[in-house]
Amino acid sequence: MTTLYITGAGVSAQSGIPTFRGQDGYWTIGSKNYTPQQMATRAMYQQQPAEFLTWYYHRFATYRHHGPNEVHFWLSDKQLITQNIDGLDAKAGNKNYISIHGRLNEVTLFHQQGALVERMPAPWEQVDEAHLTESLLDIFKIGSSGPQLNVSLKPYVLLFDECYTELYQIEKAEQMMMCASKIVFMGTSFSVNITQMALEIARYHQIPIEIVDPEPCHVLHDDVTYHVMTASEYIAGQ
């Protein structure tokens, strides 16, 4: 019997990383000129790379030194798909989890979607914050004509106008969902495609699900258990 855990931003909140839709969330606070929904797109990376990289650095890369909390350590030996890019599950020791939206500590070459490319360590420690924009463009190999395919670097992150590909291990994630005897959702608002995909698979294969959240979303499923609590409170009872 295999339980699959699918986690969202609520799990990392205890580590001091903002959730996405809270008062100080990633999708609440944007840049000076654009909303987060406009910023977190492949189109913005291509058309306004300086704006994109500066926003990404402030809203994500500045949290790169935060550490895992007790929930990440509890999940370290579990089957896990996380929507989070913070890498805290790896820091907690989980060797085989899927980070379905990418990882903060990695980059790839800028490429056409669908190609399998190498994931490389992100060069955040090389950034000169005194000259942030110029430094980011230089490190990511982006000139005046914008990002160049197979030359420039791109954060390893799935953006709003991109689709799940094998670079993000989507086939393995689907297989894990279909083979699960139970799926437990922790700290997610069910507002992204991967959670909807998991729900559809659970309904079709009659897989029971549990939802762990202080303010859980109610979903259409015949076999669902709600735990109105934080992930920390949930693991304390396991």
C-alpha positions in Angstrom: 0.0 0.0 0.0 1.6 3.2 -1.1 0.6 6.7 0.0 1.5 9.6 -2.3 1.9 13.0 -0.8 1.3 16.1 -2.9 2.5 19.3 -1.3 2.0 23.0 -1.9 3.2 26.3 -0.6 1.5 25.9 2.8 4.1 23.3 3.8 7.0 25.7 3.4 5.3 28.6 5.2 6.7 27.5 8.5 10.2 27.8 7.0 9.5 31.5 6.4 8.7 31.2 2.7 5.6 33.1 1.7 2.6 31.3 0.2 1.4 32.3 -3.2 -1.9 33.9 -2.5 -1.6 35.3 1.0 -1.1 39.0 1.8 2.6 38.9 1.1 2.4 36.0 -1.4 4.3 35.5 -4.6 1.2 36.1 -6.7 0.0 39.1 -4.6 3.2 41.1 -4.9 4.5 41.8 -8.4 7.0 44.2 -9.9 6.6 47.9 -10.2 5.2 47.6 -13.6 3.6 44.1 -13.9 1.4 41.7 -12.0 2.8 38.4 -10.9 0.7 36.6 -13.5 2.3 38.7 -16.2 5.8 38.3 -14.7 5.9 34.5 -14.3 5.7 33.8 -18.0 8.0 32.6 -20.8 6.8 35.6 -22.8 8.0 38.0 -20.1 11.4 36.2 -19.9 11.8 36.6 -23.7 10.5 40.2 -24.0 11.6 41.8 -20.8 14.4 39.5 -19.4 15.8 42.2 -17.1 12.4 42.7 -15.5 11.8 39.0 -15.3 15.1 38.1 -13.7 15.1 40.9 -11.2 11.6 39.9 -10.1 12.5 36.2 -9.9 15.6 37.0 -7.9 13.7 39.1 -5.3 10.7 36.8 -5.0 12.4 33.4 -5.1 16.2 33.4 -5.0 16.4 35.5 -1.8 14.9 32.5 0.0 17.5 30.0 -1.2 19.2 29.7 2.2 16.1 28.9 4.2 16.0 25.5 5.8 13.4 22.7 5.9 10.9 22.4 8.7 9.6 19.4 10.6 7.1 18.6 7.8 9.9 18.3 5.2 11.8 16.0 7.4 8.7 13.9 8.0 8.2 13.6 4.3 11.9 12.8 3.6 11.2 9.0 3.2 7.8 9.3 1.6 6.6 9.2 -2.0 6.3 12.9 -2.8 5.4 15.3 -5.6 5.8 18.9 -4.6 4.6 22.1 -6.3 7.2 24.1 -4.5 10.5 25.1 -6.2 12.3 25.9 -2.9 14.2 22.7 -2.7 13.5 22.2 1.0 12.5 18.6 0.5 16.0 17.8 -0.9 17.6 19.6 2.0 15.6 17.4 4.3 17.0 14.3 2.7 14.3 13.2 0.2 16.3 11.7 -2.7 13.5 10.7 -5.1 10.8 13.4 -4.9 9.4 15.1 -7.9 9.5 18.9 -8.0 6.9 19.2 -10.7 7.3 23.0 -11.2 11.1 23.1 -11.1 13.8 23.8 -8.6 15.2 27.2 -7.4 18.7 25.9 -7.2 18.9 24.8 -10.9 18.9 26.4 -14.3 18.7 25.0 -17.9 19.7 26.3 -21.3 16.9 28.3 -22.8 15.3 25.8 -25.2 12.2 24.9 -27.1 9.7 23.2 -24.8 9.7 19.5 -25.1 13.5 19.0 -25.4 15.2 17.2 -22.6 18.1 19.4 -21.6 20.6 19.3 -18.8 19.7 20.8 -15.4 22.6 22.7 -14.0 23.4 24.4 -10.6 21.9 27.9 -10.5 24.6 30.7 -10.3 22.9 32.8 -7.6 26.1 33.2 -5.5 27.7 34.9 -8.5 25.1 37.7 -8.5 26.4 41.2 -7.6 23.4 42.7 -5.8 25.0 46.2 -6.0 24.5 46.0 -9.8 21.7 43.4 -9.8 20.1 43.7 -13.2 23.3 44.0 -15.1 24.8 41.1 -13.2 21.8 38.8 -13.8 21.8 39.5 -17.5 25.5 38.8 -17.7 25.4 35.6 -15.7 22.3 34.4 -17.6 24.1 35.2 -20.9 21.4 37.5 -22.2 22.5 40.3 -24.5 20.6 43.3 -26.0 18.7 41.1 -28.4 17.2 39.1 -25.6 17.6 35.4 -24.6 19.1 33.2 -27.3 18.0 29.6 -27.7 20.6 27.1 -26.5 22.9 29.9 -25.4 21.2 31.8 -22.6 20.2 30.4 -19.2 16.7 30.1 -17.9 15.6 29.4 -14.3 14.4 25.8 -14.0 10.9 26.7 -13.3 7.6 26.0 -15.1 6.0 29.3 -16.0 2.3 30.1 -16.5 2.4 29.9 -20.3 4.5 26.7 -20.4 3.3 23.1 -20.2 4.3 20.1 -18.2 7.0 18.1 -20.1 9.4 15.3 -19.3 11.9 17.9 -18.1 9.5 18.2 -15.1 9.0 14.4 -14.9 5.3 14.5 -15.7 5.0 10.9 -16.9 6.6 9.6 -13.7 4.3 11.9 -11.7 1.2 10.5 -13.4 2.4 6.9 -12.8 2.9 7.6 -9.1 -0.6 9.0 -8.9 -2.2 6.0 -10.7 -0.2 3.5 -8.5 -1.1 5.2 -5.2 -3.4 3.5 -2.7 -4.1 6.9 -1.2 -3.2 10.5 -2.1 -2.7 13.1 0.6 -2.7 16.8 -0.4 -0.9 19.1 2.0 -1.0 22.9 2.0 -2.3 23.4 -1.5 -5.1 25.6 -2.9 -5.9 23.2 -5.8 -5.4 26.1 -8.2 -2.8 24.5 -10.5 -3.1 21.9 -13.2 -1.1 19.2 -11.3 -3.6 19.0 -8.5 -6.5 18.9 -10.9 -4.8 16.0 -12.7 -4.3 14.1 -9.5 -8.0 14.6 -8.6 -9.1 13.3 -11.9 -6.9 10.2 -11.6 -8.1 9.6 -8.0 -11.7 9.8 -9.2 -11.2 7.6 -12.2 -9.3 4.9 -10.2 -11.3 5.3 -7.1 -8.3 6.3 -5.0 -9.1 7.7 -1.6 -7.7 11.2 -0.9 -7.0 13.3 2.2 -6.8 17.1 2.3 -4.7 18.7 5.0 -5.1 22.5 5.3 -6.3 25.0 7.9 -8.8 26.2 5.2 -9.2 23.2 3.0 -10.7 23.5 -0.5 -13.7 21.2 -0.9 -13.4 19.0 -3.9 -15.7 16.6 -5.9 -14.7 13.1 -4.9 -16.6 10.2 -3.4 -13.9 9.3 -0.9 -12.3 12.3 0.7 -11.2 13.1 4.3 -10.6 16.6 5.3 -8.1 17.5 8.1 -8.7 21.1 9.1 -5.2 21.7 10.4 -1.7 22.6 9.5 0.7 20.0 8.1 2.6 20.1 11.4 -0.5 19.3 13.3 -1.3 16.5 10.9 2.1 14.8 11.2 2.0 15.1 15.0 -1.0 12.7 15.0 0.5 10.1 12.6 
